[in-house]
Amino acid sequence: MVETWITSLEAGDLAAAWDHFVERYRRLIFAAIRHYAQDYDDMMDVFAHVCEALRDHDLRRLRSYVEQGGHRARFSTWLVTVVRHLTIDWFRQRDGRRRISRVAEALPLLRRRIFEYVFVEHRGHVEAFELLRARDAPALSFGAYLAELRATYLAVALTEEVFFYRRRREEERAAKAQPGELVLESEGGAKSDEEVLAELGAYDQQDEEPTSPEHPRHFPKTT
């Protein structure tokens, strides 16, 4: 039996297709997100990110799945895989922004500008030197610039070491099932999509969604 959201999608009624899709799979999406995020606010932000990605370009991802046909896996398996990737991407982007902010704030002004040109804007070393001379430090020699550049690279490397050390500790704590930790991988490595789906299968039929004391049974608008 063809699901209602697919029927609406094939008829070109994207708004109805999206409404039916969210009504049918909202709980599974939340359950998949909960597998990786424990914090309520993170879950809601990730849910909004997932919805935005799935609605992007007139439901491009959903249309692509329907149009391809002949899938070996069930749609719910495919959806969990998509949500899983979008969730991990969201955390990587958030943590990346935090790392950039921490590095920049700790640097002296000249090295901060080098960091912005080289690491944020991805400019070449010579171009960064020319921009510094034109905008920030007209008297800067190339030798002095190289010394500041090396110091900037060293600061970034040290920050990355601290970040990945903390991430390993977070994963170790998550493997011991302590509440409130970000769970990206289990102790034995990342689980397969089928294993994740098996754990989440009950949510596909249950009326269970995340709540908080401040926002009981509250969900972001999807229309």
Contacts in CASP RR format, 6 or more apart in sequence:
PFRMAT RR
TARGET T0000
AUTHOR 0000-0000-0000
METHOD contacts of the structure
MODEL  1
MVETWITSLEAGDLAAAWDHFVERYRRLIFAAIRHYAQDYDDMMDVFAHV
CEALRDHDLRRLRSYVEQGGHRARFSTWLVTVVRHLTIDWFRQRDGRRRI
SRVAEALPLLRRRIFEYVFVEHRGHVEAFELLRARDAPALSFGAYLAELR
ATYLAVALTEEVFFYRRRREEERAAKAQPGELVLESEGGAKSDEEVLAEL
GAYDQQDEEPTSPEHPRHFPKTT
3 20 0 8 1.000
3 24 0 8 1.000
3 75 0 8 1.000
4 20 0 8 1.000
4 24 0 8 1.000
5 16 0 8 1.000
5 17 0 8 1.000
5 18 0 8 1.000
5 19 0 8 1.000
5 20 0 8 1.000
5 21 0 8 1.000
5 24 0 8 1.000
5 62 0 8 1.000
6 17 0 8 1.000
6 66 0 8 1.000
8 14 0 8 1.000
8 16 0 8 1.000
8 17 0 8 1.000
8 20 0 8 1.000
9 17 0 8 1.000
9 59 0 8 1.000
9 62 0 8 1.000
9 63 0 8 1.000
9 66 0 8 1.000
10 66 0 8 1.000
14 58 0 8 1.000
14 59 0 8 1.000
15 223 0 8 1.000
17 59 0 8 1.000
17 62 0 8 1.000
18 55 0 8 1.000
18 59 0 8 1.000
18 222 0 8 1.000
18 223 0 8 1.000
19 222 0 8 1.000
19 223 0 8 1.000
21 54 0 8 1.000
21 62 0 8 1.000
22 51 0 8 1.000
22 222 0 8 1.000
25 76 0 8 1.000
25 79 0 8 1.000
26 209 0 8 1.000
26 219 0 8 1.000
27 203 0 8 1.000
27 204 0 8 1.000
27 206 0 8 1.000
27 207 0 8 1.000
27 208 0 8 1.000
27 209 0 8 1.000
28 76 0 8 1.000
28 79 0 8 1.000
28 80 0 8 1.000
28 200 0 8 1.000
28 201 0 8 1.000
28 203 0 8 1.000
28 204 0 8 1.000
29 47 0 8 1.000
29 50 0 8 1.000
29 79 0 8 1.000
29 83 0 8 1.000
30 43 0 8 1.000
30 47 0 8 1.000
30 203 0 8 1.000
30 209 0 8 1.000
30 210 0 8 1.000
31 200 0 8 1.000
31 201 0 8 1.000
31 203 0 8 1.000
31 204 0 8 1.000
31 208 0 8 1.000
32 79 0 8 1.000
32 80 0 8 1.000
32 83 0 8 1.000
32 84 0 8 1.000
32 87 0 8 1.000
32 196 0 8 1.000
32 200 0 8 1.000
33 43 0 8 1.000
33 46 0 8 1.000
33 47 0 8 1.000
33 50 0 8 1.000
33 83 0 8 1.000
33 87 0 8 1.000
34 43 0 8 1.000
34 210 0 8 1.000
35 84 0 8 1.000
35 183 0 8 1.000
35 196 0 8 1.000
35 199 0 8 1.000
35 200 0 8 1.000
36 46 0 8 1.000
36 84 0 8 1.000
36 87 0 8 1.000
36 88 0 8 1.000
36 91 0 8 1.000
36 182 0 8 1.000
36 183 0 8 1.000
36 184 0 8 1.000
37 43 0 8 1.000
37 46 0 8 1.000
37 87 0 8 1.000
37 91 0 8 1.000
37 182 0 8 1.000
37 183 0 8 1.000
38 179 0 8 1.000
38 180 0 8 1.000
38 181 0 8 1.000
38 182 0 8 1.000
38 183 0 8 1.000
39 180 0 8 1.000
39 182 0 8 1.000
40 210 0 8 1.000
40 211 0 8 1.000
40 212 0 8 1.000
40 215 0 8 1.000
42 182 0 8 1.000
43 210 0 8 1.000
44 210 0 8 1.000
44 219 0 8 1.000
44 220 0 8 1.000
45 90 0 8 1.000
46 86 0 8 1.000
46 87 0 8 1.000
46 90 0 8 1.000
46 91 0 8 1.000
47 219 0 8 1.000
47 220 0 8 1.000
48 220 0 8 1.000
49 86 0 8 1.000
49 90 0 8 1.000
50 83 0 8 1.000
50 86 0 8 1.000
50 87 0 8 1.000
51 220 0 8 1.000
51 222 0 8 1.000
53 61 0 8 1.000
53 86 0 8 1.000
54 61 0 8 1.000
54 62 0 8 1.000
54 82 0 8 1.000
61 82 0 8 1.000
65 71 0 8 1.000
65 75 0 8 1.000
65 78 0 8 1.000
71 78 0 8 1.000
73 193 0 8 1.000
76 197 0 8 1.000
76 201 0 8 1.000
76 204 0 8 1.000
77 193 0 8 1.000
77 194 0 8 1.000
77 197 0 8 1.000
80 193 0 8 1.000
80 196 0 8 1.000
80 197 0 8 1.000
80 200 0 8 1.000
81 193 0 8 1.000
84 193 0 8 1.000
84 196 0 8 1.000
88 184 0 8 1.000
91 182 0 8 1.000
91 184 0 8 1.000
95 163 0 8 1.000
95 167 0 8 1.000
99 159 0 8 1.000
99 160 0 8 1.000
99 163 0 8 1.000
100 119 0 8 1.000
100 120 0 8 1.000
102 159 0 8 1.000
103 115 0 8 1.000
103 119 0 8 1.000
103 155 0 8 1.000
103 156 0 8 1.000
103 159 0 8 1.000
104 112 0 8 1.000
104 115 0 8 1.000
104 116 0 8 1.000
106 155 0 8 1.000
106 159 0 8 1.000
107 115 0 8 1.000
107 152 0 8 1.000
107 155 0 8 1.000
109 136 0 8 1.000
110 132 0 8 1.000
110 136 0 8 1.000
110 137 0 8 1.000
110 140 0 8 1.000
110 148 0 8 1.000
111 148 0 8 1.000
111 151 0 8 1.000
111 152 0 8 1.000
111 155 0 8 1.000
113 132 0 8 1.000
113 135 0 8 1.000
113 136 0 8 1.000
114 128 0 8 1.000
114 132 0 8 1.000
114 145 0 8 1.000
114 148 0 8 1.000
114 149 0 8 1.000
114 152 0 8 1.000
115 152 0 8 1.000
115 155 0 8 1.000
115 156 0 8 1.000
117 123 0 8 1.000
117 124 0 8 1.000
117 127 0 8 1.000
117 128 0 8 1.000
117 131 0 8 1.000
117 132 0 8 1.000
118 124 0 8 1.000
118 125 0 8 1.000
118 128 0 8 1.000
118 149 0 8 1.000
118 152 0 8 1.000
119 156 0 8 1.000
123 131 0 8 1.000
125 149 0 8 1.000
128 149 0 8 1.000
129 140 0 8 1.000
129 142 0 8 1.000
129 145 0 8 1.000
132 140 0 8 1.000
132 145 0 8 1.000
133 140 0 8 1.000
170 181 0 8 1.000
170 182 0 8 1.000
171 184 0 8 1.000
171 185 0 8 1.000
173 181 0 8 1.000
174 181 0 8 1.000
174 182 0 8 1.000
174 183 0 8 1.000
174 184 0 8 1.000
174 185 0 8 1.000
175 186 0 8 1.000
175 187 0 8 1.000
175 188 0 8 1.000
184 190 0 8 1.000
209 217 0 8 1.000
209 219 0 8 1.000
211 217 0 8 1.000
211 218 0 8 1.000
212 218 0 8 1.000
END
